[in-house]
Amino acid sequence: MADLNIPPAPAIPGAKHLHSGKVRDLYVLEEGPYAGQLLMVASDRISAFDHVFDTVIPDKGEILTKLSLWWFEQFEDLVPTHVLSTDVPESVAGRAVVAQKLHMLPVECVARGYLTGSGLREYETTGEVCGIRLPAGLVDGSRLTPPIFTPATKAELGDHDENVTYEYVSKLIGEDDAAAVRRLTLAVYQRADEIARGCGLILADTKFEFGVRQDDLGIRTIVLADEVLTPDSSRYWDASQWHPGSAIPSFDKDVIRRWLLSPESGWDRAAGGPPPELPAEIVERTRAKYVEAYEKLTGHRF
């Protein structure tokens, strides 16, 4: 964690810290009605190029939490979710949920409706994405009809996920679970894309995580977990700016990445040193993008 610059997680009475990622801190509750279940807290931290900045993006954790909760409601008829309660300790109110402890499947479940990012790079090299042969002549931003399931392995913190084939996933977690998460990933993506389009946005791609719960009778259920369809886990574009063949700005930390790679930042990425701290203007522009995504999607003022 020291290499990533992740700060120590704050102490929360009645909860024991388990793990911290680039954005979230995970605890197990030790008392109260949900003792033994998880407390998932979204911080205001932001990272770029595998470095967590000391400078935070105000309200980011609250935006991510509220947006995930809103999206979970849109899929109540499609898949169960890990959310048990939003009654959380006062110190993390608005940015945390009580989540069911699950056996998490070791797969990043990615749905792509458009070709971009790592999928585009793989396509340009092989003509395929995760073993799926695509038509020739596609460019950055080309729409994929139908959307495709392009899973990845979950990397250790600080490493990068690796795209894999569906056959690999089937061997890793079993044929039944592989088929289930593929079906659910595409079903949730397609509904989310329809909703986003109605708000003037395009959902280019997104990733989900699923876990398994087992009841006293031994019945297994696939559950949608972690965050869903936030700007941190999804690539949203303004529909009016969609022009295949050119890079399209997204509603996330794209502002930060572009600044870091510009001469204005003075950062030499190839040198391997940490990036400079974020200017106030870049922080505010990034916050504004997260707020805009939330407000466009939900129709609510933040």
VOGU-3710 file (C-alpha; in Angstrom, 3 decimals, decimal comma):
1> madlnippap> 0,000/0,000/0,000  2,874/2,373/0,670  3,743/2,426/-3,026  0,178/3,406/-3,912  0,072/6,137/-1,253  -3,103/4,779/0,393  -3,548/6,475/3,798  -4,416/4,548/6,970  -8,130/3,845/7,291  -9,914/5,866/9,973
11> aipgakhlhs> -11,031/4,033/13,097  -14,785/3,444/13,332  -16,272/2,443/16,713  -17,865/-0,994/16,570  -16,090/-1,936/13,355  -12,782/-3,650/12,590  -10,809/-2,563/9,544  -10,186/-5,368/7,052  -8,821/-3,856/3,862  -8,334/-0,613/1,962
21> gkvrdlyvle> -8,291/-0,092/-1,778  -7,605/2,985/-3,825  -11,015/4,435/-2,942  -12,846/2,163/-0,471  -12,197/1,078/3,099  -13,751/-2,218/4,193  -14,650/-3,107/7,781  -16,439/-5,936/9,562  -19,111/-4,853/12,040  -18,516/-6,208/15,535
31> egpyagqllm> -21,728/-5,109/17,207  -25,337/-4,188/16,463  -27,991/-5,935/14,335  -25,568/-6,535/11,462  -22,625/-7,842/13,488  -20,466/-10,054/11,294  -21,486/-8,268/8,100  -19,417/-5,711/6,201  -19,254/-1,939/6,294  -18,131/-0,568/2,926
41> vasdrisafd> -16,985/3,054/3,026  -16,299/5,151/-0,079  -13,666/7,811/0,554  -12,997/11,000/-1,395  -9,641/9,610/-2,557  -8,784/9,628/-6,218  -6,015/7,868/-8,094  -4,413/8,057/-11,486  -1,654/5,940/-13,002  -1,574/3,750/-9,869
51> hvfdtvipdk> -0,986/6,620/-7,455  -3,454/7,790/-4,830  -3,263/11,553/-4,433  -3,047/13,294/-1,075  -5,519/15,795/-2,497  -9,081/14,469/-2,384  -12,118/15,261/-4,532  -14,736/16,755/-2,196  -17,992/14,720/-1,974  -16,716/11,981/-4,291
61> geiltklslw> -17,403/9,164/-1,832  -20,946/10,358/-1,233  -21,583/10,662/-4,967  -20,319/7,124/-5,603  -22,433/5,687/-2,798  -25,641/7,489/-3,736  -25,247/6,639/-7,405  -24,611/2,945/-6,677  -27,692/2,810/-4,452  -29,782/4,465/-7,162
71> wfeqfedlvp> -28,570/1,967/-9,746  -29,182/-1,014/-7,459  -32,842/0,037/-7,334  -33,055/-0,084/-11,133  -32,120/-3,788/-11,160  -34,209/-5,139/-8,286  -36,050/-7,467/-10,681  -32,860/-8,686/-12,368  -30,430/-9,633/-9,601  -30,131/-9,479/-5,788
81> thvlstdvpe> -27,611/-6,988/-4,388  -25,273/-7,024/-1,425  -26,826/-3,976/0,278  -28,369/-4,759/3,656  -28,768/-1,271/5,105  -27,780/2,363/4,821  -28,004/2,774/8,609  -24,296/3,327/9,213  -22,138/5,061/11,837  -22,544/8,814/11,851
91> svagravvaq> -18,906/9,420/10,914  -19,458/7,754/7,512  -23,113/8,637/6,952  -23,938/9,150/3,280  -20,776/7,441/2,047  -21,168/3,891/3,371  -23,452/0,865/3,233  -23,825/-2,278/5,291  -23,111/-5,090/2,849  -23,675/-8,815/3,038
101> klhmlpvecv> -20,572/-10,924/3,435  -20,281/-13,066/0,298  -17,936/-15,486/-1,369  -16,674/-13,154/-4,080  -16,051/-14,643/-7,512  -12,479/-13,907/-8,698  -13,579/-12,305/-11,973  -14,080/-8,741/-13,170  -17,255/-8,974/-15,255  -16,894/-6,404/-18,019
111> argyltgsgl> -19,557/-5,490/-20,550  -18,592/-3,503/-23,628  -21,080/-1,804/-25,880  -18,381/0,257/-27,593  -14,805/-0,464/-28,553  -12,302/1,623/-26,617  -9,620/1,405/-23,933  -7,916/-1,947/-23,397  -10,462/-3,626/-25,659  -9,458/-1,395/-28,536
121> reyettgevc> -5,756/-2,061/-27,936  -6,338/-5,811/-27,963  -8,484/-5,580/-31,092  -5,838/-3,564/-32,930  -3,305/-6,309/-32,201  -5,379/-9,472/-32,677  -8,730/-8,541/-34,194  -10,323/-9,998/-31,062  -11,330/-8,951/-27,563  -11,134/-11,694/-24,940
131> girlpaglvd> -11,259/-14,334/-27,632  -14,270/-12,795/-29,388  -13,584/-12,147/-33,070  -14,852/-8,716/-34,134  -15,476/-7,295/-37,620  -12,586/-5,643/-39,415  -12,332/-1,860/-39,669  -13,563/-0,901/-36,204  -12,135/2,257/-34,625  -12,069/3,938/-31,232
141> gsrltppift> -15,705/4,413/-30,218  -17,251/1,926/-32,664  -20,534/0,531/-31,352  -20,628/-3,217/-30,718  -23,927/-4,842/-31,612  -24,715/-6,809/-29,572  -22,656/-5,817/-26,525  -20,001/-8,339/-25,514  -18,899/-9,924/-22,246  -15,153/-9,425/-21,844
151> patkaelgdh> -14,037/-10,709/-18,437  -10,774/-9,993/-16,673  -8,897/-11,549/-13,797  -8,833/-9,598/-10,552  -5,326/-8,292/-10,040  -3,594/-7,620/-6,748  -3,859/-4,040/-5,541  -1,549/-1,915/-7,678  -1,445/-4,381/-10,549  -3,637/-4,322/-13,632
161> denvtyeyvs> -6,492/-6,674/-14,439  -5,792/-8,996/-17,344  -8,362/-9,649/-20,049  -9,242/-13,350/-20,341  -11,596/-15,509/-22,402  -14,974/-16,807/-21,352  -13,543/-20,318/-21,528  -10,912/-19,336/-18,962  -13,618/-18,010/-16,635  -15,649/-21,175/-17,074
171> kligeddaaa> -12,699/-23,274/-15,932  -11,944/-20,861/-13,078  -15,395/-20,657/-11,470  -17,339/-23,460/-13,141  -19,633/-23,544/-16,162  -22,845/-22,717/-14,287  -21,489/-19,635/-12,494  -19,690/-18,440/-15,636  -22,912/-18,643/-17,641  -24,834/-16,879/-14,875
181> vrrltlavyq> -22,456/-13,931/-14,507  -22,237/-13,483/-18,282  -26,023/-13,413/-18,559  -26,409/-11,018/-15,620  -23,580/-8,743/-16,761  -25,127/-8,241/-20,190  -28,675/-7,908/-18,839  -27,676/-5,226/-16,334  -25,504/-3,436/-18,899  -28,261/-3,333/-21,511
191> radeiargcg> -30,792/-1,888/-19,089  -28,272/0,634/-17,796  -27,362/1,687/-21,332  -31,034/2,281/-22,146  -31,416/4,421/-19,026  -28,222/6,359/-19,767  -29,337/7,032/-23,348  -32,539/8,544/-22,023  -30,349/10,969/-20,062  -28,204/11,969/-23,042
201> liladtkfef> -25,293/9,710/-22,058  -23,668/6,648/-23,594  -22,473/3,820/-21,364  -19,446/2,679/-23,334  -18,357/-0,052/-20,948  -18,592/-1,039/-17,311  -17,421/-3,687/-14,877  -19,310/-5,571/-12,206  -18,368/-7,844/-9,350  -20,508/-10,743/-8,205
211> gvrqddlgir> -20,492/-12,874/-5,090  -22,275/-16,012/-3,976  -24,421/-16,440/-0,895  -25,655/-19,777/0,385  -28,669/-20,175/2,657  -29,263/-22,767/5,378  -30,719/-25,144/2,810  -27,589/-24,958/0,690  -29,229/-22,908/-2,084  -26,654/-20,736/-3,892
221> tivladevlt> -27,547/-17,294/-5,212  -25,448/-14,977/-7,395  -25,416/-11,466/-5,913  -24,365/-8,154/-7,471  -21,805/-6,547/-5,155  -19,366/-3,686/-4,659  -20,094/-0,449/-6,549  -22,143/-0,367/-9,729  -22,186/1,967/-12,702  -20,326/4,838/-11,069
231> pdssrywdas> -17,841/6,973/-13,021  -15,097/4,991/-11,269  -16,265/1,638/-12,671  -17,887/2,768/-15,914  -17,092/4,839/-18,965  -19,810/7,383/-19,724  -19,760/9,636/-22,765  -21,900/12,610/-23,708  -24,021/11,207/-26,551  -23,703/14,466/-28,484
241> qwhpgsaips> -19,892/14,078/-28,528  -19,823/10,513/-29,811  -17,774/10,445/-33,011  -16,152/7,054/-33,724  -12,520/7,395/-34,643  -11,663/10,060/-32,110  -11,041/10,022/-28,360  -14,189/10,953/-26,458  -13,961/12,625/-23,017  -15,560/10,586/-20,238
251> fdkdvirrwl> -17,331/11,521/-17,013  -14,623/10,423/-14,613  -11,034/11,287/-13,712  -10,252/11,845/-17,376  -9,692/15,496/-16,431  -6,842/14,440/-14,144  -5,254/12,030/-16,604  -5,272/14,610/-19,397  -3,731/17,248/-17,124  -1,013/14,898/-15,896
261> lspesgwdra> -0,010/14,011/-19,449  0,024/17,645/-20,568  3,106/19,915/-20,447  1,232/22,028/-17,894  1,729/19,433/-15,132  5,474/19,181/-15,691  5,326/15,452/-14,898  7,488/12,953/-16,741  5,578/9,694/-16,432  8,436/7,704/-17,936
271> aggpppelpa> 10,762/8,828/-15,157  8,800/6,769/-12,667  8,393/9,414/-9,975  5,069/10,239/-8,292  2,831/12,714/-10,098  2,491/16,272/-8,821  -0,329/17,267/-6,529  -3,534/18,414/-8,162  -4,221/22,125/-8,612  -7,480/23,479/-7,192
281> eivertraky> -8,858/24,044/-10,688  -8,331/20,388/-11,661  -9,926/19,226/-8,393  -12,995/21,376/-9,003  -13,346/20,323/-12,642  -13,098/16,664/-11,639  -15,695/17,087/-8,894  -17,974/18,832/-11,375  -17,777/15,839/-13,754  -18,787/13,408/-11,003
291> veayekltgh> -21,648/15,673/-9,938  -22,792/16,101/-13,534  -22,844/12,338/-14,100  -24,888/11,817/-10,926  -27,379/14,537/-11,752  -27,794/13,551/-15,408  -28,412/9,893/-14,553  -30,633/10,212/-11,493  -32,417/13,469/-12,272  -31,666/14,573/-8,695
301> rf> -29,678/17,591/-7,573  -26,619/16,715/-5,539
//
